[in-house]
Amino acid sequence: MNGIPNSIRDEFKRVIKDYKAITILPHTEPDGDAIGTALGLYNTLKSINKSVEVVSVGVPKNLDFLSGYSKIKSKSQFRDSLVITCDTSDIDRVSIDITNRVVINIDHHKTNSMYGTLNIVNPNAPACSLVAYELIKDIFEIPASGYEAFYTSLVSDTIFFQTQNTDKNTFKYACEFIDGGAKPNYISQMLNRHSLSSIRLRGKVYESMRLYSNGKIASVAIDSKTIKSCGADNSDIVGIADQLCSLYSVEFAIVAYESNGGCKVSIRSKSKSILSIVQKFGGGGHIYAAGFFTQKKCQNIIENLIIELNTLL
């Protein structure tokens, strides 16, 4: 992972100094990486007496052990604050209007559109928290709650060190987070909790799974009625694509679910890049984990994706 140039770090320090109030924005329907990075920054910036808010919707319930989780807002209460986006490749994926605001864009997606006033993006980083940590570690004293959040981000996005971009440096950062106060066993237990509604939803989802191309492509289409019937919400869908991709024969997994009047799609791959395909549908993400939003019907978009994915088999 490449280091952050001193010129970027100096500019970040200057901008932080200029603002008393800071709004931190993970992407909509955030995962552990987005929230872990946001709360790592939140707890660190709070410790230097900044007024800080984290604004997000659809936050996974199993992250409630992180310091600052209960303070996450659904609407911003600050005006003219500095905006820091986390793990967000495109400006359309934040929950508030940040037009004409000063924006620090911290991310690790290859498809990041560089929408920020200051863009700090490293696509080689296995988690967004590593980009944030490299940025602030020599500037601020990070509290134990910050290290806990950053470690949570790291293990969430690497699926506990299973992704292909995990290397020896990944474990070096993990050790630094542990030295700072993160407790691996405790964090693992917390992340592996599931609500009853989540278990019910997964049961229905797995039962409806379909296999294509001699079992190399797995897909599920989830309608809003099914989600509601289980007492679940969209945050309970996080992780289902990874589970489908864990099947022996499966090379690609597709999860499509109704959301905000359209269809949200997540795709996972074991070994082949799916970015070019996802970009055809206006999406983005990582080489082996990406997604997009469309107004098309979920089953129709799955059929289109199967045609595209078959070209990679």
Helices and strands as residue ranges (DSSP letters): H 6-18, E 21-26, H 32-46, E 51-54, G 61-63, G 69-71, E 82-86, G 91-93, E 103-107, E 118-121, H 128-136, H 144-157, H 168-180, H 184-191, H 196-207, E 210-212, E 217-222, H 224-229, G 234-237, H 240-245, E 252-259, E 262-269, H 275-280, E 284-285, E 289-294, H 298-310
